[in-house]
Amino acid sequence: MRWPRMRRMLQRILFGLTVVAIVVISLAPFVWQVISSITTDRELLARPPHWLPEEPTLDRYRALILGEAYPGISPALLRSAANFRGAFVNSLTVAPLTMLASLVLGTLAAYALTRLRFPGRQGLFFGILAARMLPPISLVIPLYLAMRALGLMDTRLGLGLVYLSLTLPLVVWIMSAYFRSIPWEIEEAAMIDGCSPLGALVRVILPLSAPGLVAAGVVTLLFAWNEFFFSLIFTQTLASKTLPKAISEFSTELGAGLDYGLVTAGGVLTSLPPIAIALFFQRYLVRGLVGGATKG
């Protein structure tokens, strides 16, 4: 009798230690980023390193948010820090609009692929998913030629369309799984009561698919907010430059390297909106990502 009880206790202890290890490993980079952002350059580059700052400072945050200079910052670096606010506005415009467009178009496409019967339906569905599986670098040249031909280089609209081409297949995949889990009889009953197919989608199907919509929206929003590779290629000026691109330009005088303090401070500020969104929608995010696979 004692051995089964002891084994269960050991399993609980091992499970608890595993959870603690996962939490520590997950949070350690962000904690170190926060510490580095308030550490002076002298302490940040000291050998051996200072694990906790002896003279914590918020100068870098004031430079990024208010454009204030602090001792040791060069005029060129201060100008790059001042661009952070414009890049924040660009990200705050491109990411939500990409999310909304992806949800509207992806939801309608997923509904058509799961509810309508037409030749080539399965091939079209797998073709959409296959487009998302291509390496991003293989899409650069065709996207660049298309953006240049349309006059959309270095614009928010052009960058949003590039992001839309990448997030749309993901929304179609998530929402298709959710729509397949909803019995056809529910939709049929709504049509018998007088709803049109579009009315049944809006009034019945979408409310039942709310967790999937939230999950797809959060995932696409985070992708557009954090994406760096295409922003690096398709944006050159502050007219469309997003936060990841702006942070990468926090270089020291004569291109000697990155100003790690400013990079970490910018990273902390950039991470706050996604963290808040993920925490707020945590319950819906988990239900939405696993719901389609576990229902009906």
N, C-alpha and C positions, 0 to 999 in steps of 0.2 A: 504493500500500500504506500510505503514511503517513496519508493523509486518513481512511480508515475507523478506524484506530487512534486518531487524534486526536479523531475525532468521538465514539467510545466513551468516551474519557477525559473529554471535555467533558460528555457525558451523565451520567457518574458524578459529576462535580463538581457539576453542576446539581442532580442528585437529592439529593446530600448537603446542599447548601445549602438546598434546599427542606425537607428533613427537619429540619434545625437551626432554620429559621425557624418551622416548625409547632410544634416543641417549645418554643421560646422564647415564642411567642404564647400557647400553651396554659398554660404554667407561670407566665407573668408575673403574672396576677392573684392566684394563690395565694401566690407569693413576696412580692408587695407586701402581701398580707393578713397574712402572718406578720410581716413587718417592721413594719407599722403596729401590730400587736398588742403588740409589745414596745417601742414608742416612746412617750415621755411626751407628755402633751397639749400641752405647750409646743412641743416639736419637731414634733409631728404637724400643728399648725396654723400653723407658722412659714411666712413668705414671704420668700425662696424656700424650698421644702420641703427637708427634710433627707432625703437618699436612704437614709442609714444612721443609726441612732440613736447619738447620742453617749453617752447614759446609758440603755442598755437596761434594761427592768424586766419582771418577771413578776408585778407586783401584780395585774393584771387576771385572770390565770389563777388566782391564789390566791383572788381574790374569787369567781370562778365555781365553783371546785372546792371550796374550803374555807369560803367565806362570810366571808373576812377583809376588813376595811376597809383602805383605803389613803388617803394624803393626797389630798384634793380630791374624794373621792367623797361624794355626799350620802346621807342615810339612805334616801330613797326609791329611789335608784339601787342602793344596796346590797341592798335588799329585792328589787328586780327581778333582780339578779345571783344572789341566793340561790335564786330560782325556777328557775334554769337546771338545777339538779340534779333537781328534780321533773319538769321538762319532758323531761330526758334519759331518765328512767325511763319516762315516757309514750311517747316515741318508741321506746324499746327494747322496749316492749310492743306497740304498735299496728303498727309496721312488720313485725316477724317474723310476727305472727299474720295480718296481711293477706297476706303472701307465702305462708304455708302454706295458707290457705283458697283463695287464687287458684290455687295449683298443684293442689290436690286437685280442686276443682270445674272448673277450666279444662281439666285433663288429661282428666277423664272426659267433659266436653262435647266436646272436640276428638276424642277416640276415637270417640264416638258419631257425630259429624258426618262423619268420614272412613271409618268401617267399616260403618255401618248404612245401609240404603237405605230411605227413607220419604218420603212426599210433603212438599214444601216444605223439603227439607233445604238446598238452596242458598239459598233465600230467608231461612231462619233464620240461616244462616252469615253472609250479607251484612248481615242486620239487626243481628247482634251487633257486627260491625265498624263499622257505621254509627253505633251508639250511642257508640262511642269517638271518632268524628270530630266529634261535636257540640262547639261551644265550651263550655268549662266554665261560663261565666257563664249560659248558657241553662239549665243544670241546677240552678242555685241555688234558685230558688223551689220547684219540685216536691220537691227533696230536703229543703229546709227544712220544708215542710209535712208531709212524711212523717216526718221525725225528730221534729218537735213532736208529731204525733199518736201516735207510738209511745213518747213519753217518753224519747227517746234523745239529746236535746240536751245538750251539754256532758258527754258520756261517751266513754270509750275505745271502747266497743262501737259506739256510733253513728258515730264517726269512722272506725272500721275498716270498717263496712258501706259508708260512702260511698266509701272508698278501694277496697273490693272491687268496687263497681260500675264503677269506672274501670279497674282492673287486669285484671279477668276477661277482657274482650275481647282484650287483648293476649296473655294466656296462650293463649287459644283459637287465636289466629292463629299464634303461634310453634309450638305443639305440633301443630296441624293440618298445617303444612308438614312437620314431622318425621315424623308418622305416614304421610303420603302417600308419603314417600320410602322407607318400609320395605315390601319386597315382601309381598304377601298370602300367598305360599307359605310364608314362615317361620312365620307365625301358624297357618296351616293344618296344617303339620307338627307344631306343638306340640299342637294339638287332637287330631290322630291319635294322638299319644303319651299322651293321656289328660287333657290340660289343658282346663278349662272356658274360655269366652271371657274371664272375669275373671282366671283363672289365667294364660292366655297373655299378657294385658296386663301383669300384675305380674311374671311370671317371664321373659318374652321381650321384649316391646315396650318396657317402661320401661327396662330396662338398655341396650337399643340406643339409646334416646332420651335417655340421661343428659346429653350436652352441651346438648340443647334444654331439658331441665328446669333445668339450672344457669343457662343464659342467661335463661330466663323468670323464674326465682326471683330472680336478681340484679337484673334490670330492675325487677321489681315492688317489691323491697325498697328500691331506691334511690328509686323514685317515692314510696313511702309515707314514707320517711325525709325527703325534701327538700320534700315538698308544703307549700305555704304558703296558697294561696288558700282552700281549703275549711277548713283549720285555723283561719284567721282568722275565718271565719263561724260555724262550728259549735262552737267552744270559747271559753269565757269565763274559766274558773277553772283553777287548777292541777290540778283533778281530771282534766283531759283535754288540757290545753295541751301542744303539742309544741314541739320546739326552734325551728323557724322562727318560730313565733308568739312564743315567749319572747324571742328575739333582737330581734325588731322592737320590743319594749317597753323597750329600753335607752335611754330618752329622758332628757334632762337636766332640770334643775329647771324647773318651770312650762311644760313642753312646748316649750322653746326649740329643740329638735332632738335628734337622736340622739347618743349618746356613741359616736363612731366607734371609739375604742379598744376599748371593751367589745364592740361589734358585731363587730369583726375578730377579737378573741380568741374570742368565741363561735363565729364562723364557722370558725375553725381547728379548735376542738375538735369541732364538728359534722361537719367534713369528714373527720376521721381514720378513723372506722369505714367509710364508703363507700370511701375510698381503699384501706384494708387489704383490704376484700372484693374490690374490683376487681382489685387486684394478685394476690391469692391465687387467684382464679378466672379470671385473664386468658386463659389458654389455652382453658379450657372456654367462656368467654364468646364469644370470637371464633368458635370452631367451632360453637357453638350458634346464633349469629345468622345465619351464612352456610351452615350445613350443610344445612338444609332446602331451600335454593335450588339447591345444587350436587349433591346426591345424586340417584341414579336418576332 
